[in-house]
């Protein structure tokens, strides 16, 4: 008998949802919605992993019940499922996440490999992240499962760090040449998607409910470059 379901499947790449709105909607909304309905009808406690993309990022640290304001297809699809759960009214938890780092992060691997060749990297100067380690996500999910804690929860790094600074942290940790880091604005590389100026979420409820503190973002970034297994709790 299933007692708890943690729902983390779906199409999660922003550009895939934008370029394939109908197929991604079938998976992320229609399919997920049908699954959630069946689980709730059977009395299963549902934990749904959502995203900071339900907000437009115009302001830092949105609160749990601030009005949602998605600006991309991925965020809009997440909002639909969040609303379905809230309309049901009980026996669910929504966990909104910022950037989760667990194991090797492909972008960081590419940066490191390029710098090791003595070549320039061009991180976007107008893109930021507030990363959390996967181990923290797992810890929170375990507590929600054990306590059957209902409602909305936020997991976020304490503050945003621009991508060029992320690259510099990694380069310094690995003894690579930070002079090869040449920031550019995303549009210079042909990236036309909306970029939120802020990605953080308010996490006060996390501290109040579980007494959990998310590791400092610099620590998370350093480990992502030097000891990725640490982000898994290993």
Buried (B, 14 or more C-beta within 10 A) or exposed (E): EEEBBBBEEBBBEBEBBEEBBEEBBEBBBEEBBEBBEEBBEEEBBBBBBBBBBBBBBEEBBBEBEEEBBBBBBBBBBBBBBBEBBBEBEEBBBBBBBBBBBBEBBEBBEEBBEBBEEEEEBBBBBBBBBBBBBBBBBBBBBEBBBEEEBBBBBBBBBBBBBBBBBBBBBBBEBBEBEEEBBEBBEBEEEEBEEEBBEBBBBBBEBBEEBBEBEBBEBBBBBBBBBEEBEBBBEE
